[in-house]
């Protein structure tokens, strides 16, 4: 159960990073740092009840009830409160038979608010090209590409002494992933997953 609590909260922590950097960076480069997160008991219970497990993707790590997600770069401007933060690693959600992987999360702060995006596997496409000396034959491959998906939005953020804390609200995409893995409708867009705190390293 602790793994579920840890991994579901990682998205909350990643999203709150945007706000911490906005307040502290003064247009500076974000060069590193880490995020420590905690899931809500309700979110962890929901996943456990529906047999959904969540695990970190290296270099993200889990220890006890703490999930550490490394920051790899980014930039924020406090005069506009806009910018972005990139991360390595990711997380996977699985029901044992099916797995959804979220890679390389990126937080963006714009005039419309703070959002969390991640790379996910897009639909498979059949790609064919001519083969053989006289091009009489055709060789086909099934190709999948990574596409960007909006994972979450952040609300109710507070910043103090270089640390940001916020509330994570899932998007329709994330709700759809959880519902498909659960095999029934168990959560809707806007549901709260947890809270997090983070401290970025600034260049």
C-alpha positions in Angstrom: 0.0 0.0 0.0 2.9 2.4 0.7 4.1 2.1 -2.9 0.7 3.2 -4.1 0.7 6.1 -1.6 4.2 7.1 -2.8 3.7 6.9 -6.5 0.3 8.5 -6.8 1.6 11.5 -4.9 4.6 12.1 -7.1 2.5 14.0 -9.6 1.4 16.3 -6.8 5.0 17.1 -5.9 6.1 17.6 -9.4 3.4 20.1 -10.1 4.1 22.1 -7.0 7.7 22.5 -8.2 6.6 25.0 -10.7 5.3 27.4 -8.0 8.4 27.1 -5.8 10.6 28.0 -8.7 8.4 30.8 -9.8 8.7 32.4 -6.4 12.5 31.9 -6.0 14.2 31.7 -9.4 14.0 35.4 -10.5 14.3 34.1 -14.1 17.1 31.8 -13.1 17.9 28.4 -14.5 16.7 25.4 -12.6 19.7 23.1 -12.4 18.6 20.3 -10.1 16.9 19.5 -6.9 14.4 17.0 -5.7 10.8 16.6 -4.6 9.4 14.6 -1.6 5.7 13.7 -1.7 2.9 12.2 0.3 -0.4 10.8 -1.0 -3.8 11.2 0.5 -5.1 8.1 2.3 -8.2 8.3 0.1 -6.2 8.1 -3.1 -4.1 5.2 -1.8 -7.2 3.3 -0.7 -8.9 3.8 -4.0 -6.0 2.3 -6.0 -5.5 -0.5 -3.5 -9.2 -1.4 -3.6 -9.1 -1.6 -7.4 -5.9 -3.6 -7.5 -3.8 -0.9 -9.2 -0.2 -0.7 -8.3 2.1 2.3 -9.0 5.9 2.1 -9.2 8.7 4.6 -9.8 10.8 4.6 -13.0 14.5 5.2 -12.4 16.1 7.5 -11.5 13.0 8.2 -9.5 13.2 6.2 -6.2 10.9 5.1 -3.4 11.8 4.6 0.2 9.1 3.8 2.8 6.4 6.4 2.3 8.6 8.8 0.4 9.0 9.2 -3.4 11.9 11.2 -4.7 11.7 12.6 -8.2 14.8 14.3 -9.6 14.7 17.7 -11.4 16.9 17.9 -14.5 16.4 21.5 -15.6 14.1 24.4 -16.4 13.6 28.1 -16.1 11.2 30.5 -14.4 10.6 34.2 -14.5 9.2 35.7 -11.3 8.1 38.9 -13.2 5.6 36.9 -15.3 5.2 33.9 -13.0 5.8 31.7 -16.1 8.2 29.0 -16.9 8.8 25.2 -16.8 10.6 22.4 -14.9 11.8 19.2 -16.5 12.3 15.9 -14.7 13.8 12.5 -15.3 12.3 9.1 -14.5 8.5 8.7 -14.3 6.0 6.2 -12.9 4.0 3.2 -14.1 0.4 2.2 -13.2 -0.5 -1.4 -13.6 -3.4 -3.8 -12.8 -1.2 -6.8 -13.4 -2.4 -7.4 -17.0 -2.0 -3.9 -18.4 0.5 -1.1 -17.7 0.5 2.6 -18.4 3.8 4.4 -18.2 4.3 8.1 -17.7 7.8 9.4 -18.6 9.8 12.6 -18.3 7.3 14.8 -16.5 7.3 18.5 -17.3 5.6 21.3 -15.3 4.6 24.4 -17.0 3.3 27.6 -15.4 1.4 29.9 -17.7 -1.2 32.7 -17.4 -3.8 29.9 -17.4 -2.3 28.2 -14.3 0.1 25.4 -13.5 -0.1 22.0 -15.3 1.8 18.8 -15.3 2.5 17.0 -18.6 4.2 13.6 -19.3 5.2 11.5 -22.2 3.0 8.5 -22.8 2.9 5.9 -25.6 0.6 7.0 -28.4 -1.4 4.8 -30.8 0.3 2.2 -32.9 0.7 2.9 -36.6 1.5 0.5 -39.5 4.4 2.0 -41.6 5.3 0.3 -44.9 8.1 0.9 -47.4 9.4 -0.8 -50.6 11.9 -3.6 -50.1 14.0 -5.8 -52.3 16.2 -5.1 -55.3 13.3 -4.2 -57.7 11.0 -2.9 -54.9 8.5 -5.6 -55.6 8.1 -6.4 -52.0 6.8 -4.3 -49.1 8.1 -4.3 -45.6 5.9 -3.1 -42.8 6.5 -2.2 -39.2 4.3 -1.4 -36.3 5.5 2.0 -34.9 4.5 3.7 -31.7 5.6 7.2 -30.7 5.6 9.0 -27.4 3.1 11.8 -27.2 2.5 14.5 -24.5 -0.5 14.1 -22.2 -1.8 16.5 -19.6 -1.7 14.6 -16.3 -2.7 17.2 -13.6 -3.5 20.7 -12.6 -2.4 22.4 -9.3 -4.4 24.5 -6.9 -4.1 25.9 -3.4 -0.4 26.5 -3.4 1.7 28.1 -0.6 5.4 29.0 -0.7 7.6 29.4 2.3 11.4 29.6 2.7 12.2 28.1 -0.6 9.7 25.2 -0.3 6.4 25.0 -2.1 3.4 22.9 -1.2 0.2 22.4 -3.3 -2.8 20.3 -4.0 -2.9 18.1 -7.1 -6.1 17.7 -9.2 -6.1 15.0 -11.8 -7.2 15.7 -15.4 -9.6 13.7 -17.6 -6.6 11.8 -19.1 -5.5 10.5 -15.7 -9.0 9.7 -14.6 -9.5 7.7 -17.8 -6.2 5.8 -17.1 -7.3 4.8 -13.6 -10.8 3.9 -14.7 -9.6 1.7 -17.5 -7.2 -0.1 -15.2 -9.9 -0.5 -12.6 -12.3 -1.8 -15.1 -15.1 0.5 -14.0 -15.6 4.2 -13.2 -14.0 4.9 -9.9 -12.7 8.5 -10.2 -13.4 11.7 -12.2 -11.4 14.6 -13.5 -10.6 17.2 -10.7 -10.2 14.6 -8.0 -7.5 15.4 -5.4 -4.6 12.9 -5.3 -2.5 14.4 -2.5 0.0 17.1 -1.5 3.7 17.6 -1.8 6.7 19.8 -0.9 9.8 20.5 -3.1 13.1 22.4 -3.0 14.7 23.1 -6.4 18.4 24.0 -7.0 18.9 27.2 -8.9 21.7 28.3 -11.2 
